[in-house]
Amino acid sequence: GGPEAADFSDLLHLSSKPKPLQLSLTAPISSLPSYGALLEEAYRQLPLIQSCFLFHFTYLEPALIHSRNVYRGQTHLVRSMLLPEVNGPILPSDWLFLPLISLYNKTTGAGTQWSTESPLPLDLVNVVTRNLQWILLLETWRPQILQGIPIAAKLARLMCVFLTGSDLFLEGPVHCYTAALLSLYCQSKAFESLNLDAPLPGLASFHDLYISLLEQFESVSFGDPLFGVFVLLPLQRHFSSQLKMAVFGEHVNTLRALGVPFQQFPLPLERYLSPPEDNLSLLNQYFHDLVTGTLQQHWCPVLYVVAVAHVNTFIFSQENVSQEMDVTRRNMLQKTWVLKNEGLK
């Protein structure tokens, strides 16, 4: 259906769907555009979206001209009829994110075979907005086109919004369309199969990308809730403990700005609480951050509840554990009794 149908669908499923990610530091939620309004605006901008992608495909123009000359039989314009060596597909599987990836590669200095040679465009906000609009249109009305791209790859591409420039994500259109796409992905059935450990096309290591995201969050996030949700997503219980250790250990300053409220968090908390944590190093880190005041409820409500729940379950569990874990559990219990923070105790 059209934009109105998208808004009507949101109303019908309001009680069963996660809350829409209409996150903003400045604008009240009532003033933010609805999903249908974003779709309508994207549809109106299709000519500009086309121009944006044509610009980023200019590096393919020589190959296009050669193919056209061969097809037309204009042999006097063809230097060789031999086919070039095949090194892969003409376009990457995630070519739909090409403008955003190209800008990200330029700002990070990580050039790829699909990035253009021209300098960063002056209308950076418009380029990223057009790209996000195109993705939203396809995800809504032509989702089969994007079925071949893993949900983890899509989220990784959206993370590039926060890594491209220091405040690009704070621009109104970029912020709104990024939030709309994230909300869409969190509600999709494909999100259930999210796997951050599997190799992703065009990405050497998700862990390295996430570390870059944490460093950027510490530097320029301004406590933005949408940015915070992207930081929280990979910290679900069934994902790598290394990602959690990066937040609770190496980049502990992140916790002071990660104030995403429960009312605006798009995922059920069970994804972070079940099953109980069994990584001893991570449990020790949880406990350390709690008792030292590094992690506090008013700074970081989501991870505070997660840490308290896992430490509490570990201390009072009746299951048989190794001697090392049993000693750690007893030590935690003894330290808990002498805590001055009665609320935490």
C-alpha positions in Angstrom: 0.0 0.0 0.0 0.9 3.7 -0.1 2.2 5.9 2.7 -1.2 6.2 4.4 -1.4 2.4 4.5 1.9 2.2 6.2 0.7 4.6 8.9 -2.5 2.7 9.2 -0.6 -0.6 9.6 1.5 0.9 12.4 -1.7 1.9 14.2 -3.2 -1.6 13.8 -0.1 -3.3 15.2 0.7 -0.7 17.8 0.1 -3.1 20.7 2.1 -6.0 19.3 5.0 -4.2 17.6 8.0 -2.7 19.4 7.8 1.1 19.8 8.8 3.1 16.7 12.3 4.6 16.9 11.2 8.2 16.8 14.3 9.3 18.8 15.4 12.9 19.0 17.2 15.0 21.5 15.5 18.3 20.5 12.2 17.7 18.7 9.2 16.4 20.5 7.9 13.0 19.3 4.7 14.6 18.1 6.6 16.8 15.7 8.6 14.0 14.1 7.4 12.7 10.7 5.5 9.4 10.6 6.6 6.3 8.7 4.0 7.1 6.0 5.2 10.7 5.7 8.8 9.6 5.3 7.7 7.2 2.5 5.7 9.9 0.8 8.7 12.3 0.9 11.1 9.5 -0.4 8.7 8.8 -3.3 8.6 12.5 -4.3 12.4 12.5 -4.3 12.8 9.6 -6.8 14.3 11.7 -9.5 16.9 13.0 -7.1 17.6 9.5 -5.8 18.2 8.4 -9.4 20.7 11.2 -10.0 22.5 10.4 -6.8 23.0 6.7 -7.8 24.0 7.6 -11.4 26.7 9.9 -10.0 28.1 7.1 -7.9 28.0 4.7 -10.8 30.1 6.9 -13.1 33.1 4.7 -12.6 31.3 2.1 -14.7 30.8 4.4 -17.6 33.9 3.2 -19.6 32.6 -0.4 -19.4 29.1 0.7 -20.4 30.4 2.6 -23.5 32.5 -0.4 -24.5 29.5 -2.8 -24.1 27.3 -0.4 -26.1 29.8 -0.1 -29.0 30.2 -3.9 -29.2 26.4 -4.4 -29.2 26.0 -1.8 -32.0 28.8 -3.3 -34.1 30.8 -0.1 -34.0 34.1 -2.0 -34.1 36.1 1.1 -35.1 35.4 2.3 -31.5 36.4 -1.1 -29.9 40.1 -1.6 -29.0 39.7 -5.3 -28.1 37.0 -7.9 -28.3 38.6 -9.9 -25.5 36.6 -10.1 -22.3 38.3 -8.8 -19.2 39.4 -11.1 -16.4 36.4 -11.9 -14.1 37.3 -10.8 -10.6 33.7 -10.9 -9.2 30.3 -9.4 -9.8 30.0 -6.1 -11.7 28.3 -4.7 -8.6 28.5 -5.8 -4.9 25.5 -7.5 -3.4 24.9 -4.5 -1.2 25.1 -2.0 -4.1 22.0 -0.3 -2.8 24.1 1.1 0.0 26.8 2.3 -2.4 26.6 6.1 -1.9 26.8 5.6 1.9 29.6 3.1 1.7 31.5 5.3 -0.7 31.3 8.3 1.6 32.3 6.1 4.6 35.3 4.7 2.7 36.4 8.3 1.8 36.1 9.6 5.4 37.9 6.6 6.8 40.5 6.4 4.0 39.4 2.8 3.3 39.1 2.9 -0.5 37.5 0.0 -2.3 37.0 -0.9 -5.9 33.5 0.5 -5.7 34.3 4.0 -4.3 34.5 6.9 -6.7 37.6 9.1 -7.2 35.9 12.5 -6.8 36.2 14.4 -3.5 33.5 14.2 -0.9 30.4 16.1 -2.2 29.4 19.3 -0.6 25.8 18.1 -0.2 26.8 15.2 2.1 23.5 15.3 3.9 21.5 15.1 0.7 23.5 12.2 -0.6 23.1 10.1 2.5 19.4 11.1 2.8 18.7 10.0 -0.8 20.4 6.7 -0.1 18.4 6.0 3.0 15.2 7.0 1.2 15.9 4.5 -1.5 16.5 1.7 1.0 13.3 2.6 2.8 11.3 2.5 -0.4 12.7 -0.9 -1.4 12.3 -2.4 2.1 8.7 -1.3 2.2 7.5 -1.9 -1.4 10.1 -4.2 -3.0 11.6 -6.2 0.0 12.4 -9.2 -2.3 15.2 -7.1 -3.8 17.0 -7.0 -0.5 16.4 -10.5 0.7 19.9 -11.6 -0.4 21.5 -9.2 2.0 21.9 -10.5 5.6 20.2 -8.4 8.3 23.6 -8.1 10.0 25.1 -6.6 6.8 22.2 -4.1 6.6 22.8 -3.0 10.2 26.5 -2.7 9.6 25.8 -0.4 6.6 23.6 1.8 8.8 26.3 2.1 11.3 28.3 3.8 8.7 25.9 6.8 9.0 27.5 7.4 12.5 31.0 6.9 11.2 30.7 9.2 8.2 31.5 12.7 9.7 31.2 13.7 13.3 27.6 15.0 13.3 26.0 13.7 10.1 23.6 11.6 12.1 22.3 14.6 13.9 20.9 16.1 10.7 17.1 15.9 10.7 16.5 13.9 7.5 19.4 11.5 8.1 18.3 10.9 11.7 14.6 10.3 10.8 15.3 7.8 7.9 18.0 5.9 9.9 15.5 5.5 12.8 12.8 4.4 10.4 15.0 1.7 8.9 16.3 0.5 12.2 12.7 0.2 13.5 11.8 -1.7 10.4 14.7 -4.1 10.8 14.0 -4.7 14.5 10.4 -5.6 13.7 11.2 -8.0 10.8 11.3 -11.8 11.1 14.8 -11.7 9.7 16.0 -10.1 12.9 15.4 -13.4 14.7 18.3 -14.9 12.6 20.7 -12.0 13.2 24.2 -13.4 13.3 27.1 -11.1 14.0 29.7 -13.9 13.9 29.2 -14.9 10.3 31.3 -13.3 7.6 29.6 -10.3 6.1 30.1 -9.1 2.5 32.5 -6.2 2.2 33.4 -6.3 6.0 36.6 -7.8 7.3 35.5 -7.8 10.9 32.3 -6.8 12.7 34.3 -6.5 15.9 36.6 -3.9 14.4 33.6 -2.0 13.0 31.9 -2.1 16.5 35.1 -0.8 18.2 35.1 2.1 15.7 31.5 2.8 16.6 32.2 2.8 20.3 35.1 5.3 19.8 32.8 7.5 17.7 30.1 7.3 20.3 32.4 8.3 23.1 33.6 11.3 21.0 30.6 12.8 19.3 27.4 11.0 20.3 26.1 13.9 22.5 24.0 11.2 24.2 21.9 10.7 21.1 19.3 7.9 21.8 19.4 6.6 18.2 23.2 6.2 18.3 22.8 4.6 21.7 20.4 1.9 20.3 23.0 1.0 17.6 25.6 0.5 20.4 23.2 -1.6 22.4 22.0 -3.9 19.6 25.2 -6.1 19.5 25.2 -6.6 23.3 22.4 -9.2 23.3 23.1 -12.3 25.3 23.6 -14.7 22.4 26.3 -12.5 20.8 30.0 -12.5 21.5 31.2 -11.7 25.0 34.1 -9.7 23.4 31.6 -7.1 22.3 30.3 -6.8 25.8 33.8 -6.7 27.3 34.6 -3.8 24.9 31.8 -1.7 26.4 32.1 -2.7 30.1 35.9 -2.8 30.1 37.9 -1.1 27.3 35.3 1.7 26.5 33.7 2.1 29.9 33.2 5.8 29.4 30.4 4.8 26.9 28.2 3.9 29.9 27.9 7.5 31.1 26.3 8.5 27.8 24.3 5.4 27.0 21.0 6.7 28.5 18.5 5.1 26.1 15.3 4.9 28.1 13.2 1.7 28.2 10.3 3.5 26.6 12.3 4.1 23.5 14.2 0.8 23.4 13.0 -1.3 20.4 13.9 -4.8 21.6 12.5 -7.0 24.4 14.9 -7.1 27.4 14.7 -10.9 27.4 17.2 -10.9 24.5 19.8 -9.5 27.0 18.8 -11.5 30.1 18.3 -15.1 28.8 20.1 -17.4 29.3 22.0 -16.4 32.4 25.5 -15.2 31.8 28.2 -17.9 32.4 31.3 -16.0 31.3 33.3 -15.5 34.5 35.4 -12.6 33.2 32.3 -10.7 32.0 30.5 -11.4 35.3 33.4 -10.0 37.2 33.4 -6.9 35.0 29.7 -6.5 35.5 30.2 -6.6 39.3 33.2 -4.3 39.2 31.4 -1.6 37.2 28.4 -1.8 39.5 30.1 -1.6 42.9 32.5 1.1 41.8 29.7 3.3 40.5 31.0 3.2 36.9 27.6 1.8 35.8 24.6 3.6 37.3 20.9 3.4 36.6 20.3 7.0 35.7 23.3 7.0 33.3 22.6 3.7 31.5 19.3 2.2 32.5 19.2 -0.7 30.0 22.7 -2.1 30.8 22.3 -1.4 34.5 19.3 -3.8 34.7 21.2 -6.3 32.5 24.3 -6.3 34.7 22.3 -6.4 38.0 20.1 -9.3 36.7 23.1 -11.4 35.6 25.2 -10.8 38.7 22.2 -11.5 40.9 21.4 -14.7 39.1 25.0 -15.8 39.3 25.4 -15.1 43.1 22.2 -16.9 44.1 22.2 -19.7 41.6 21.8 -23.2 43.1 23.4 -24.9 40.1 26.6 -26.9 40.5 29.6 -24.9 39.2 33.3 -25.2 39.1 35.4 -24.4 42.1 36.6 -21.2 40.5 33.1 -20.0 39.9 32.0 -21.0 43.4 34.8 -19.0 45.0 34.0 -16.0 42.8 30.4 -16.3 43.7 31.2 -16.3 47.5 33.5 -13.3 47.1 30.8 -11.3 45.3 28.3 -12.2 48.0 30.7 -11.1 50.8 31.4 -7.8 49.0 27.7 -7.2 48.5 27.0 -7.3 52.2 29.3 -4.4 52.9 28.1 -2.2 50.0 27.2 1.4 51.1 24.8 1.7 48.2 21.6 0.3 49.7 19.7 0.5 46.5 22.3 -1.6 44.6 22.6 -3.9 47.7 
